[in-house]
Amino acid sequence: MQVRPLDPTDAGAYQELRLLALQESPTAFSASHADEAGRSMGEVASRMAPAADGSIRMLGIFERGELAGFVAVIHPQREKLRHAVELAGLYVAPAFRRRGFGRALLAAAVALARSIAGVRQIRLGVNVANTGARALYRSVGFASCGVEPGALQVDGVFYGEERYVLRLESAG
Ligand SMILES: CC(C)(COP(=O)(O)OP(=O)(O)OC[C@H]1O[C@@H](n2cnc3c(N)ncnc32)[C@H](O)[C@@H]1OP(=O)(O)O)[C@@H](O)C(=O)NCCC(=O)NCCS
């Protein structure tokens, strides 16, 4: 497996996998399949280009050249928020699960966040019903800071969102 930043040449593979993700794991993401299905390839490609200010970087994990998963690393640029990086949309395709791909992607995202000067913590949100992802986050040191009840609605069912934070060593 290989983890690397995605770029516009990955747009087709990314969009195919992203739509699969939204179809087969709808309760894991705040975006819906309908939200994303109408995007043009040009629009998707522009989202793959690293933001000039470094605010959003997409990482992909590949197996023998095939895109197997991805995660977004979001670094807010506003002065009061730029000490924290948010991870979003972690996904590994079903065919590659339970083989360490998710852990490797998460490790790469954490390493990228750590490499950004001034970043003291990494945060993310996860559906409380998502026991697999919650176990993964806890296993690398993320601590729960509480649950927002009913944060996500999918097909009329409301789910709580658990917020997690990983404080980096240098943080006080
Ligand atoms: C969550 C997800 C990214 C995990 O990816 P993965 O490649 O299967 O994860 P790994 O093989 O690296 O597993 C790492 C650890 O996560 C935990 N884990 C992963 N899937 C699990 C499951 N189904 N049940 C319980 N624990 C699970 C385990 O602690 C596992 O360690 P172990 O295999 O040593 O027991 C993947 O299942 C996925 O994409 N799910 C759908 C989308 C999603 O839920 N994304 C997260 C949004 S917050």
The ligand as an SDF file (V2000), in Angstrom:
LIG
                    3D

 48 50  0  0  0  0  0  0  0  0999 V2000
  -13.6230    2.8510    9.3420 C   0  0  0  0  0  0  0  0  0  0  0  0
  -12.7150    2.3930    8.1860 C   0  0  0  0  0  0  0  0  0  0  0  0
  -12.0510    3.6080    7.5510 C   0  0  0  0  0  0  0  0  0  0  0  0
  -11.6650    1.4420    8.7260 C   0  0  0  0  0  0  0  0  0  0  0  0
  -10.8060    1.0980    7.6530 O   0  0  0  0  0  0  0  0  0  0  0  0
   -9.9940   -0.2800    7.6630 P   0  0  0  0  0  0  0  0  0  0  0  0
   -8.9890   -0.2260    6.5760 O   0  0  0  0  0  0  0  0  0  0  0  0
  -10.9410   -1.4260    7.6480 O   0  0  0  0  0  0  0  0  0  0  0  0
   -9.2860   -0.2070    9.0920 O   0  0  0  0  0  0  0  0  0  0  0  0
   -8.0120   -1.0210    9.5820 P   0  0  0  0  0  0  0  0  0  0  0  0
   -7.9430   -2.3690    8.9100 O   0  0  0  0  0  0  0  0  0  0  0  0
   -6.8150   -0.1590    9.4720 O   0  0  0  0  0  0  0  0  0  0  0  0
   -8.4040   -1.2460   11.1040 O   0  0  0  0  0  0  0  0  0  0  0  0
   -7.8240   -0.4720   12.1210 C   0  0  0  0  0  0  0  0  0  0  0  0
   -8.5900   -0.6830   13.4000 C   0  0  0  0  0  0  0  0  0  0  0  0
   -9.8800   -0.0930   13.3260 O   0  0  0  0  0  0  0  0  0  0  0  0
  -10.8150   -0.8830   14.0830 C   0  0  0  0  0  0  0  0  0  0  0  0
  -11.8250   -1.3660   13.1790 N   0  0  0  0  0  0  0  0  0  0  0  0
  -11.8800   -1.1600   11.8450 C   0  0  0  0  0  0  0  0  0  0  0  0
  -13.0060   -1.7040   11.3490 N   0  0  0  0  0  0  0  0  0  0  0  0
  -13.6570   -2.2650   12.3850 C   0  0  0  0  0  0  0  0  0  0  0  0
  -14.8840   -2.9710   12.5070 C   0  0  0  0  0  0  0  0  0  0  0  0
  -15.6520   -3.2200   11.4440 N   0  0  0  0  0  0  0  0  0  0  0  0
  -15.2570   -3.3820   13.7170 N   0  0  0  0  0  0  0  0  0  0  0  0
  -14.4970   -3.1450   14.8030 C   0  0  0  0  0  0  0  0  0  0  0  0
  -13.2990   -2.4870   14.7580 N   0  0  0  0  0  0  0  0  0  0  0  0
  -12.9070   -2.0560   13.5540 C   0  0  0  0  0  0  0  0  0  0  0  0
  -10.0270   -1.9990   14.7240 C   0  0  0  0  0  0  0  0  0  0  0  0
   -9.5620   -1.5140   15.9860 O   0  0  0  0  0  0  0  0  0  0  0  0
   -8.8660   -2.1170   13.7480 C   0  0  0  0  0  0  0  0  0  0  0  0
   -7.7340   -2.6900   14.3160 O   0  0  0  0  0  0  0  0  0  0  0  0
   -7.5350   -4.2970   14.2530 P   0  0  0  0  0  0  0  0  0  0  0  0
   -7.7880   -4.7000   12.8270 O   0  0  0  0  0  0  0  0  0  0  0  0
   -6.1150   -4.4550   14.6720 O   0  0  0  0  0  0  0  0  0  0  0  0
   -8.5400   -4.8730   15.1950 O   0  0  0  0  0  0  0  0  0  0  0  0
  -13.5550    1.6100    7.1180 C   0  0  0  0  0  0  0  0  0  0  0  0
  -14.2520    0.5570    7.7550 O   0  0  0  0  0  0  0  0  0  0  0  0
  -14.5360    2.4630    6.3750 C   0  0  0  0  0  0  0  0  0  0  0  0
  -14.1790    3.1460    5.4170 O   0  0  0  0  0  0  0  0  0  0  0  0
  -15.8280    2.4360    6.7820 N   0  0  0  0  0  0  0  0  0  0  0  0
  -16.8850    3.1740    6.1090 C   0  0  0  0  0  0  0  0  0  0  0  0
  -16.6910    4.6760    6.2040 C   0  0  0  0  0  0  0  0  0  0  0  0
  -16.4310    5.1290    7.6040 C   0  0  0  0  0  0  0  0  0  0  0  0
  -17.0140    4.6330    8.5660 O   0  0  0  0  0  0  0  0  0  0  0  0
  -15.5480    6.1390    7.7120 N   0  0  0  0  0  0  0  0  0  0  0  0
  -15.2420    6.7770    8.9720 C   0  0  0  0  0  0  0  0  0  0  0  0
  -15.9880    8.0580    9.0540 C   0  0  0  0  0  0  0  0  0  0  0  0
  -15.7070    8.8840   10.6280 S   0  0  0  0  0  0  0  0  0  0  0  0
  1  2  1  0
  2  3  1  0
  2  4  1  0
  2 36  1  0
  4  5  1  0
  5  6  1  0
  6  7  2  0
  6  8  1  0
  6  9  1  0
  9 10  1  0
 10 11  2  0
 10 12  1  0
 10 13  1  0
 13 14  1  0
 14 15  1  0
 15 16  1  0
 15 30  1  0
 16 17  1  0
 17 18  1  0
 17 28  1  0
 18 19  1  0
 18 27  1  0
 19 20  2  0
 20 21  1  0
 21 22  1  0
 21 27  2  0
 22 23  1  0
 22 24  2  0
 24 25  1  0
 25 26  2  0
 26 27  1  0
 28 29  1  0
 28 30  1  0
 30 31  1  0
 31 32  1  0
 32 33  2  0
 32 34  1  0
 32 35  1  0
 36 37  1  0
 36 38  1  0
 38 39  2  0
 38 40  1  0
 40 41  1  0
 41 42  1  0
 42 43  1  0
 43 44  2  0
 43 45  1  0
 45 46  1  0
 46 47  1  0
 47 48  1  0
M  END
$$$$
